[in-house]
């Protein structure tokens, strides 16, 4: 007992063991509480990661939508220019045909 020092001296003293659970039920209860806290923490970490992934996916989809809308607007503008040019060309052809018929 001399070699173990103060640990061995305090081991026999009941006042030093006040923090130790008194029964196996208390030990099991403490372990279960600890497990529940650990599982809750794990669940919260997983939910947090999933929400981060979800937010990232939503942002990517918003970006794709914005790019698609911009491309659509550019294509519509190009189509409008071609349609306008085509109408002008048809109009000029009609004028040319009328003037040709009038000349003959």
N, CA, C and O atoms as CSV, one atom per row, in Angstrom:
chain,resi,resn,atom,element,x,y,z
A,1,UNK,N,N,0.812,-1.179,0.000
A,1,UNK,CA,C,0.000,0.000,0.000
A,1,UNK,C,C,0.862,1.251,0.000
A,1,UNK,O,O,0.431,2.303,-0.473
A,2,UNK,N,N,2.039,1.152,0.510
A,2,UNK,CA,C,2.938,2.286,0.541
A,2,UNK,C,C,3.316,2.722,-0.873
A,2,UNK,O,O,3.488,3.915,-1.124
A,3,UNK,N,N,3.450,1.756,-1.812
A,3,UNK,CA,C,3.882,2.083,-3.165
A,3,UNK,C,C,2.790,2.806,-3.951
A,3,UNK,O,O,3.106,3.604,-4.833
A,4,UNK,N,N,1.542,2.555,-3.662
A,4,UNK,CA,C,0.464,3.157,-4.429
A,4,UNK,C,C,0.199,4.593,-4.011
A,4,UNK,O,O,-0.491,5.313,-4.733
A,5,UNK,N,N,0.700,5.021,-2.919
A,5,UNK,CA,C,0.599,6.408,-2.497
A,5,UNK,C,C,-0.795,6.812,-2.087
A,5,UNK,O,O,-1.519,6.047,-1.451
A,6,UNK,N,N,-1.175,8.056,-2.470
A,6,UNK,CA,C,-2.432,8.629,-1.998
A,6,UNK,C,C,-3.650,7.938,-2.606
A,6,UNK,O,O,-4.725,7.959,-2.007
A,7,UNK,N,N,-3.505,7.331,-3.776
A,7,UNK,CA,C,-4.617,6.625,-4.384
A,7,UNK,C,C,-5.088,5.490,-3.482
A,7,UNK,O,O,-6.282,5.331,-3.228
A,8,UNK,N,N,-4.132,4.712,-3.008
A,8,UNK,CA,C,-4.477,3.575,-2.154
A,8,UNK,C,C,-5.038,4.049,-0.821
A,8,UNK,O,O,-5.918,3.399,-0.257
A,9,UNK,N,N,-4.554,5.144,-0.324
A,9,UNK,CA,C,-5.066,5.665,0.948
A,9,UNK,C,C,-6.512,6.109,0.800
A,9,UNK,O,O,-7.337,5.848,1.676
A,10,UNK,N,N,-6.828,6.790,-0.325
A,10,UNK,CA,C,-8.176,7.310,-0.530
A,10,UNK,C,C,-9.156,6.238,-0.962
A,10,UNK,O,O,-10.367,6.450,-0.897
A,11,UNK,N,N,-8.668,5.106,-1.397
A,11,UNK,CA,C,-9.525,4.054,-1.893
A,11,UNK,C,C,-10.436,3.507,-0.803
A,11,UNK,O,O,-11.599,3.193,-1.056
A,12,UNK,N,N,-9.925,3.397,0.361
A,12,UNK,CA,C,-10.713,2.868,1.480
A,12,UNK,C,C,-11.631,3.906,2.094
A,12,UNK,O,O,-12.545,3.543,2.835
A,13,UNK,N,N,-11.428,5.155,1.820
A,13,UNK,CA,C,-12.232,6.231,2.398
A,13,UNK,C,C,-13.531,6.394,1.593
A,13,UNK,O,O,-13.460,6.708,0.405
A,14,UNK,N,N,-14.707,6.193,2.190
A,14,UNK,CA,C,-15.974,6.266,1.451
A,14,UNK,C,C,-16.292,7.665,0.925
A,14,UNK,O,O,-17.082,7.783,-0.012
A,15,UNK,N,N,-15.724,8.710,1.476
A,15,UNK,CA,C,-16.024,10.066,1.013
A,15,UNK,C,C,-15.376,10.357,-0.338
A,15,UNK,O,O,-15.828,11.255,-1.049
A,16,UNK,N,N,-14.341,9.628,-0.704
A,16,UNK,CA,C,-13.688,9.864,-1.993
A,16,UNK,C,C,-14.451,9.215,-3.138
A,16,UNK,O,O,-14.142,9.490,-4.297
A,17,UNK,N,N,-15.416,8.381,-2.866
A,17,UNK,CA,C,-16.147,7.672,-3.908
A,17,UNK,C,C,-17.553,8.249,-4.121
A,17,UNK,O,O,-18.446,7.522,-4.555
A,18,UNK,N,N,-17.764,9.505,-3.835
A,18,UNK,CA,C,-19.097,10.094,-3.961
A,18,UNK,C,C,-19.522,10.258,-5.415
A,18,UNK,O,O,-20.719,10.265,-5.702
A,19,UNK,N,N,-18.579,10.392,-6.336
A,19,UNK,CA,C,-18.921,10.566,-7.742
A,19,UNK,C,C,-19.176,9.236,-8.454
A,19,UNK,O,O,-19.632,9.226,-9.597
A,20,UNK,N,N,-18.897,8.153,-7.812
A,20,UNK,CA,C,-19.052,6.833,-8.419
A,20,UNK,C,C,-20.505,6.395,-8.293
A,20,UNK,O,O,-21.081,6.491,-7.210
A,21,UNK,N,N,-21.125,5.902,-9.407
A,21,UNK,CA,C,-22.509,5.423,-9.305
A,21,UNK,C,C,-22.622,4.291,-8.296
A,21,UNK,O,O,-21.697,3.495,-8.139
A,22,UNK,N,N,-23.753,4.222,-7.616
A,22,UNK,CA,C,-23.921,3.266,-6.540
A,22,UNK,C,C,-24.418,1.920,-7.034
A,22,UNK,O,O,-24.228,0.914,-6.350
A,23,UNK,N,N,-25.051,1.867,-8.199
A,23,UNK,CA,C,-25.568,0.590,-8.660
A,23,UNK,C,C,-25.356,0.459,-10.166
A,23,UNK,O,O,-25.021,1.427,-10.848
A,24,UNK,N,N,-25.559,-0.753,-10.666
A,24,UNK,CA,C,-25.414,-1.003,-12.095
A,24,UNK,C,C,-26.480,-0.251,-12.884
A,24,UNK,O,O,-26.229,0.152,-14.020
A,25,UNK,N,N,-27.663,-0.055,-12.308
A,25,UNK,CA,C,-28.727,0.682,-12.986
A,25,UNK,C,C,-28.290,2.103,-13.291
A,25,UNK,O,O,-28.553,2.633,-14.371
A,26,UNK,N,N,-27.622,2.707,-12.328
A,26,UNK,CA,C,-27.136,4.075,-12.544
A,26,UNK,C,C,-26.060,4.099,-13.621
A,26,UNK,O,O,-26.005,5.025,-14.430
A,27,UNK,N,N,-25.206,3.082,-13.630
A,27,UNK,CA,C,-24.170,3.003,-14.657
A,27,UNK,C,C,-24.817,2.866,-16.035
A,27,UNK,O,O,-24.440,3.557,-16.981
A,28,UNK,N,N,-25.796,1.966,-16.133
A,28,UNK,CA,C,-26.493,1.751,-17.403
A,28,UNK,C,C,-27.198,3.032,-17.833
A,28,UNK,O,O,-27.158,3.398,-19.008
A,29,UNK,N,N,-27.838,3.712,-16.895
A,29,UNK,CA,C,-28.536,4.963,-17.202
A,29,UNK,C,C,-27.574,6.007,-17.742
A,29,UNK,O,O,-27.872,6.687,-18.724
A,30,UNK,N,N,-26.432,6.131,-17.107
A,30,UNK,CA,C,-25.438,7.107,-17.564
A,30,UNK,C,C,-24.912,6.749,-18.947
A,30,UNK,O,O,-24.732,7.625,-19.793
A,31,UNK,N,N,-24.665,5.463,-19.178
A,31,UNK,CA,C,-24.168,5.026,-20.489
A,31,UNK,C,C,-25.216,5.296,-21.562
A,31,UNK,O,O,-24.890,5.756,-22.656
A,32,UNK,N,N,-26.467,5.010,-21.248
A,32,UNK,CA,C,-27.543,5.241,-22.218
A,32,UNK,C,C,-27.698,6.726,-22.521
A,32,UNK,O,O,-27.926,7.107,-23.669
A,33,UNK,N,N,-27.576,7.562,-21.497
A,33,UNK,CA,C,-27.646,9.008,-21.723
A,33,UNK,C,C,-26.509,9.450,-22.639
A,33,UNK,O,O,-26.708,10.238,-23.563
A,34,UNK,N,N,-25.326,8.934,-22.369
A,34,UNK,CA,C,-24.167,9.276,-23.185
A,34,UNK,C,C,-24.367,8.814,-24.620
A,34,UNK,O,O,-24.053,9.542,-25.561
A,35,UNK,N,N,-24.896,7.589,-24.792
A,35,UNK,CA,C,-25.152,7.075,-26.137
A,35,UNK,C,C,-26.194,7.920,-26.859
A,35,UNK,O,O,-26.051,8.201,-28.049
A,36,UNK,N,N,-27.241,8.327,-26.145
A,36,UNK,CA,C,-28.279,9.154,-26.755
A,36,UNK,C,C,-27.705,10.492,-27.196
A,36,UNK,O,O,-28.024,10.990,-28.276
A,37,UNK,N,N,-26.862,11.066,-26.358
A,37,UNK,CA,C,-26.237,12.350,-26.703
A,37,UNK,C,C,-25.336,12.181,-27.921
A,37,UNK,O,O,-25.343,13.025,-28.818
A,38,UNK,N,N,-24.565,11.105,-27.961
A,38,UNK,CA,C,-23.686,10.852,-29.104
A,38,UNK,C,C,-24.502,10.641,-30.376
A,38,UNK,O,O,-24.154,11.171,-31.431
A,39,UNK,N,N,-25.586,9.870,-30.280
A,39,UNK,CA,C,-26.436,9.637,-31.454
A,39,UNK,C,C,-27.110,10.927,-31.897
A,39,UNK,O,O,-27.235,11.180,-33.096
A,40,UNK,N,N,-27.542,11.739,-30.952
A,40,UNK,CA,C,-28.148,13.016,-31.292
A,40,UNK,C,C,-27.135,13.900,-32.021
A,40,UNK,O,O,-27.464,14.533,-33.024
A,41,UNK,N,N,-25.924,13.937,-31.518
A,41,UNK,CA,C,-24.871,14.726,-32.160
A,41,UNK,C,C,-24.605,14.208,-33.577
A,41,UNK,O,O,-24.487,14.995,-34.516
A,42,UNK,N,N,-24.514,12.887,-33.727
A,42,UNK,CA,C,-24.292,12.303,-35.057
A,42,UNK,C,C,-25.441,12.647,-35.994
A,42,UNK,O,O,-25.222,13.009,-37.150
A,43,UNK,N,N,-26.664,12.533,-35.492
A,43,UNK,CA,C,-27.830,12.844,-36.315
A,43,UNK,C,C,-27.819,14.307,-36.741
A,43,UNK,O,O,-28.093,14.627,-37.897
A,44,UNK,N,N,-27.503,15.181,-35.811
A,44,UNK,CA,C,-27.452,16.606,-36.139
A,44,UNK,C,C,-26.353,16.893,-37.164
A,44,UNK,O,O,-26.542,17.711,-38.064
A,45,UNK,N,N,-25.223,16.232,-37.033
A,45,UNK,CA,C,-24.133,16.415,-38.002
A,45,UNK,C,C,-24.569,15.938,-39.385
A,45,UNK,O,O,-24.286,16.597,-40.385
A,46,UNK,N,N,-25.253,14.803,-39.445
A,46,UNK,CA,C,-25.731,14.268,-40.727
A,46,UNK,C,C,-26.776,15.200,-41.338
A,46,UNK,O,O,-26.735,15.487,-42.534
A,47,UNK,N,N,-27.711,15.669,-40.512
A,47,UNK,CA,C,-28.733,16.598,-41.009
A,47,UNK,C,C,-28.070,17.867,-41.533
A,47,UNK,O,O,-28.449,18.384,-42.584
A,48,UNK,N,N,-27.088,18.363,-40.803
A,48,UNK,CA,C,-26.386,19.574,-41.215
A,48,UNK,C,C,-25.695,19.358,-42.559
A,48,UNK,O,O,-25.769,20.216,-43.439
A,49,UNK,N,N,-25.031,18.228,-42.721
A,49,UNK,CA,C,-24.379,17.929,-44.000
A,49,UNK,C,C,-25.395,17.793,-45.123
A,49,UNK,O,O,-25.188,18.306,-46.223
A,50,UNK,N,N,-26.492,17.103,-44.843
A,50,UNK,CA,C,-27.539,16.944,-45.857
A,50,UNK,C,C,-28.136,18.282,-46.259
A,50,UNK,O,O,-28.398,18.515,-47.439
A,51,UNK,N,N,-28.354,19.164,-45.290
A,51,UNK,CA,C,-28.890,20.487,-45.606
A,51,UNK,C,C,-27.894,21.279,-46.437
A,51,UNK,O,O,-28.275,21.995,-47.363
A,52,UNK,N,N,-26.610,21.146,-46.101
A,52,UNK,CA,C,-25.582,21.815,-46.900
A,52,UNK,C,C,-25.570,21.298,-48.330
A,52,UNK,O,O,-25.467,22.080,-49.275
A,53,UNK,N,N,-25.677,19.975,-48.492
A,53,UNK,CA,C,-25.728,19.382,-49.826
A,53,UNK,C,C,-26.975,19.823,-50.572
A,53,UNK,O,O,-26.923,20.120,-51.765
A,54,UNK,N,N,-28.103,19.864,-49.857
A,54,UNK,CA,C,-29.357,20.285,-50.469
A,54,UNK,C,C,-29.258,21.735,-50.938
A,54,UNK,O,O,-29.672,22.066,-52.049
A,55,UNK,N,N,-28.711,22.592,-50.088
A,55,UNK,CA,C,-28.539,24.001,-50.443
A,55,UNK,C,C,-27.640,24.134,-51.659
A,55,UNK,O,O,-27.922,24.929,-52.555
A,56,UNK,N,N,-26.573,23.372,-51.698
A,56,UNK,CA,C,-25.661,23.399,-52.838
A,56,UNK,C,C,-26.379,22.966,-54.111
A,56,UNK,O,O,-26.211,23.593,-55.157
A,57,UNK,N,N,-27.177,21.900,-54.036
A,57,UNK,CA,C,-27.919,21.427,-55.211
A,57,UNK,C,C,-28.921,22.475,-55.678
A,57,UNK,O,O,-29.071,22.704,-56.878
A,58,UNK,N,N,-29.605,23.111,-54.733
A,58,UNK,CA,C,-30.572,24.155,-55.100
A,58,UNK,C,C,-29.859,25.312,-55.788
A,58,UNK,O,O,-30.351,25.833,-56.789
A,59,UNK,N,N,-28.715,25.717,-55.268
A,59,UNK,CA,C,-27.962,26.810,-55.884
A,59,UNK,C,C,-27.483,26.441,-57.280
A,59,UNK,O,O,-27.504,27.276,-58.185
A,60,UNK,N,N,-27.054,25.202,-57.462
A,60,UNK,CA,C,-26.624,24.750,-58.788
A,60,UNK,C,C,-27.797,24.781,-59.760
A,60,UNK,O,O,-27.651,25.226,-60.899
A,61,UNK,N,N,-28.956,24.311,-59.316
A,61,UNK,CA,C,-30.140,24.325,-60.182
A,61,UNK,C,C,-30.567,25.749,-60.522
A,61,UNK,O,O,-30.976,26.019,-61.651
A,62,UNK,N,N,-30.475,26.656,-59.561
A,62,UNK,CA,C,-30.798,28.064,-59.829
A,62,UNK,C,C,-29.846,28.636,-60.878
A,62,UNK,O,O,-30.261,29.369,-61.776
A,63,UNK,N,N,-28.568,28.293,-60.750
A,63,UNK,CA,C,-27.578,28.770,-61.709
A,63,UNK,C,C,-27.856,28.211,-63.099
A,63,UNK,O,O,-27.792,28.941,-64.088
A,64,UNK,N,N,-28.167,26.916,-63.177
A,64,UNK,CA,C,-28.494,26.303,-64.473
A,64,UNK,C,C,-29.731,26.959,-65.080
A,64,UNK,O,O,-29.783,27.198,-66.287
A,65,UNK,N,N,-30.720,27.246,-64.249
A,65,UNK,CA,C,-31.928,27.900,-64.728
A,65,UNK,C,C,-31.618,29.290,-65.275
A,65,UNK,O,O,-32.118,29.672,-66.332
A,66,UNK,N,N,-30.800,30.035,-64.560
A,66,UNK,CA,C,-30.437,31.382,-65.013
A,66,UNK,C,C,-29.678,31.319,-66.335
A,66,UNK,O,O,-29.923,32.122,-67.235
A,67,UNK,N,N,-28.764,30.368,-66.450
A,67,UNK,CA,C,-28.007,30.214,-67.700
A,67,UNK,C,C,-28.950,29.830,-68.831
A,67,UNK,O,O,-28.841,30.361,-69.936
A,68,UNK,N,N,-29.878,28.907,-68.565
A,68,UNK,CA,C,-30.847,28.493,-69.579
A,68,UNK,C,C,-31.726,29.646,-70.031
A,68,UNK,O,O,-32.005,29.790,-71.222
A,69,UNK,N,N,-32.166,30.470,-69.080
A,69,UNK,CA,C,-32.995,31.625,-69.431
A,69,UNK,C,C,-32.211,32.631,-70.267
A,69,UNK,O,O,-32.750,33.224,-71.201
A,70,UNK,N,N,-30.948,32.819,-69.933
A,70,UNK,CA,C,-30.111,33.748,-70.701
A,70,UNK,C,C,-29.915,33.217,-72.124
A,70,UNK,O,O,-30.018,33.971,-73.092
A,71,UNK,N,N,-29.629,31.910,-72.245
A,71,UNK,CA,C,-29.463,31.322,-73.574
A,71,UNK,C,C,-30.763,31.420,-74.369
A,71,UNK,O,O,-30.742,31.702,-75.567
A,72,UNK,N,N,-31.885,31.187,-73.706
A,72,UNK,CA,C,-33.184,31.277,-74.374
A,72,UNK,C,C,-33.408,32.702,-74.899
A,72,UNK,O,O,-33.848,32.887,-76.033
A,73,UNK,N,N,-33.103,33.704,-74.068
A,73,UNK,CA,C,-33.278,35.102,-74.486
A,73,UNK,C,C,-32.380,35.427,-75.677
A,73,UNK,O,O,-32.804,36.112,-76.608
A,74,UNK,N,N,-31.126,34.931,-75.649
A,74,UNK,CA,C,-30.209,35.179,-76.760
A,74,UNK,C,C,-30.709,34.515,-78.046
A,74,UNK,O,O,-30.654,35.113,-79.120
A,75,UNK,N,N,-31.196,33.278,-77.928
A,75,UNK,CA,C,-31.720,32.585,-79.108
A,75,UNK,C,C,-32.982,33.262,-79.633
A,75,UNK,O,O,-33.182,33.354,-80.844
A,76,UNK,N,N,-33.827,33.731,-78.728
A,76,UNK,CA,C,-35.042,34.431,-79.152
A,76,UNK,C,C,-34.682,35.720,-79.888
A,76,UNK,O,O,-35.298,36.061,-80.898
A,77,UNK,N,N,-33.692,36.423,-79.377
A,77,UNK,CA,C,-33.237,37.662,-80.023
A,77,UNK,C,C,-32.692,37.366,-81.418
A,77,UNK,O,O,-32.981,38.082,-82.377
A,78,UNK,N,N,-31.904,36.305,-81.515
A,78,UNK,CA,C,-31.357,35.915,-82.821
A,78,UNK,C,C,-32.483,35.525,-83.782
A,78,UNK,O,O,-32.446,35.885,-84.958
A,79,UNK,N,N,-33.469,34.801,-83.291
A,79,UNK,CA,C,-34.612,34.406,-84.114
A,79,UNK,C,C,-35.397,35.628,-84.565
A,79,UNK,O,O,-35.815,35.711,-85.720
A,80,UNK,N,N,-35.597,36.578,-83.655
A,80,UNK,CA,C,-36.313,37.809,-84.005
A,80,UNK,C,C,-35.576,38.577,-85.107
A,80,UNK,O,O,-36.201,39.097,-86.030
A,81,UNK,N,N,-34.253,38.646,-85.006
A,81,UNK,CA,C,-33.458,39.326,-86.038
A,81,UNK,C,C,-33.618,38.636,-87.385
A,81,UNK,O,O,-33.800,39.293,-88.410
A,82,UNK,N,N,-33.549,37.299,-87.379
A,82,UNK,CA,C,-33.690,36.553,-88.635
A,82,UNK,C,C,-35.090,36.718,-89.210
A,82,UNK,O,O,-35.258,36.865,-90.420
A,83,UNK,N,N,-36.095,36.695,-88.337
A,83,UNK,CA,C,-37.471,36.866,-88.797
A,83,UNK,C,C,-37.664,38.258,-89.385
A,83,UNK,O,O,-38.286,38.416,-90.435
A,84,UNK,N,N,-37.133,39.255,-88.708
A,84,UNK,CA,C,-37.229,40.638,-89.193
A,84,UNK,C,C,-36.519,40.777,-90.531
A,84,UNK,O,O,-37.027,41.413,-91.455
A,85,UNK,N,N,-35.336,40.172,-90.624
A,85,UNK,CA,C,-34.571,40.219,-91.880
A,85,UNK,C,C,-35.339,39.494,-92.978
A,85,UNK,O,O,-35.389,39.963,-94.115
A,86,UNK,N,N,-35.933,38.360,-92.646
A,86,UNK,CA,C,-36.691,37.577,-93.618
A,86,UNK,C,C,-37.911,38.351,-94.105
A,86,UNK,O,O,-38.219,38.348,-95.296
A,87,UNK,N,N,-38.604,39.015,-93.179
A,87,UNK,CA,C,-39.764,39.825,-93.574
A,87,UNK,C,C,-39.336,40.959,-94.500
A,87,UNK,O,O,-39.999,41.253,-95.495
A,88,UNK,N,N,-38.225,41.584,-94.157
A,88,UNK,CA,C,-37.709,42.659,-95.006
A,88,UNK,C,C,-37.332,42.141,-96.379
A,88,UNK,O,O,-37.578,42.807,-97.384
A,89,UNK,N,N,-36.739,40.963,-96.430
A,89,UNK,CA,C,-36.332,40.369,-97.707
A,89,UNK,C,C,-37.569,40.040,-98.542
A,89,UNK,O,O,-37.606,40.331,-99.738
A,90,UNK,N,N,-38.584,39.433,-97.915
A,90,UNK,CA,C,-39.813,39.102,-98.633
A,90,UNK,C,C,-40.484,40.359,-99.152
A,90,UNK,O,O,-40.985,40.384,-100.276
A,91,UNK,N,N,-40.497,41.403,-98.335
A,91,UNK,CA,C,-41.093,42.676,-98.737
A,91,UNK,C,C,-40.366,43.236,-99.955
A,91,UNK,O,O,-40.992,43.713,-100.902
A,92,UNK,N,N,-39.039,43.173,-99.916
A,92,UNK,CA,C,-38.250,43.672,-101.047
A,92,UNK,C,C,-38.511,42.848,-102.306
A,92,UNK,O,O,-38.565,43.400,-103.406
A,93,UNK,N,N,-38.671,41.543,-102.156
A,93,UNK,CA,C,-38.953,40.683,-103.305
A,93,UNK,C,C,-40.315,41.038,-103.890
A,93,UNK,O,O,-40.474,41.087,-105.109
A,94,UNK,N,N,-41.297,41.286,-103.027
A,94,UNK,CA,C,-42.620,41.662,-103.503
A,94,UNK,C,C,-42.561,42.986,-104.272
A,94,UNK,O,O,-43.172,43.121,-105.332
A,95,UNK,N,N,-41.833,43.942,-103.740
A,95,UNK,CA,C,-41.681,45.240,-104.428
A,95,UNK,C,C,-41.005,45.025,-105.778
A,95,UNK,O,O,-41.416,45.607,-106.781
A,96,UNK,N,N,-39.989,44.206,-105.802
A,96,UNK,CA,C,-39.255,43.940,-107.043
A,96,UNK,C,C,-40.174,43.280,-108.072
A,96,UNK,O,O,-40.159,43.643,-109.248
A,97,UNK,N,N,-40.989,42.291,-107.615
A,97,UNK,CA,C,-41.918,41.614,-108.521
A,97,UNK,C,C,-42.945,42.597,-109.081
A,97,UNK,O,O,-43.244,42.575,-110.275
A,98,UNK,N,N,-43.485,43.463,-108.214
A,98,UNK,CA,C,-44.478,44.460,-108.658
A,98,UNK,C,C,-43.860,45.409,-109.664
A,98,UNK,O,O,-44.462,45.725,-110.690
A,99,UNK,N,N,-42.663,45.858,-109.363
A,99,UNK,CA,C,-42.015,46.809,-110.287
A,99,UNK,C,C,-41.679,46.126,-111.601
A,99,UNK,O,O,-41.724,46.769,-112.650
A,100,UNK,N,N,-41.355,44.885,-111.577
A,100,UNK,CA,C,-41.034,44.130,-112.780
A,100,UNK,C,C,-42.285,43.946,-113.621
A,100,UNK,O,O,-42.251,44.087,-114.844
A,101,UNK,N,N,-43.393,43.630,-112.956
A,101,UNK,CA,C,-44.658,43.442,-113.670
A,101,UNK,C,C,-45.087,44.781,-114.285
A,101,UNK,O,O,-45.580,44.810,-115.413
A,102,UNK,N,N,-44.906,45.869,-113.568
A,102,UNK,CA,C,-45.296,47.181,-114.052
A,102,UNK,C,C,-44.452,47.574,-115.261
A,102,UNK,O,O,-44.957,48.197,-116.195
A,103,UNK,N,N,-43.190,47.218,-115.248
A,103,UNK,CA,C,-42.283,47.558,-116.340
A,103,UNK,C,C,-42.673,46.795,-117.613
A,103,UNK,O,O,-42.612,47.351,-118.709
A,104,UNK,N,N,-43.056,45.581,-117.478
A,104,UNK,CA,C,-43.388,44.763,-118.650
A,104,UNK,C,C,-44.681,45.184,-119.168
A,104,UNK,O,O,-45.160,44.630,-120.157
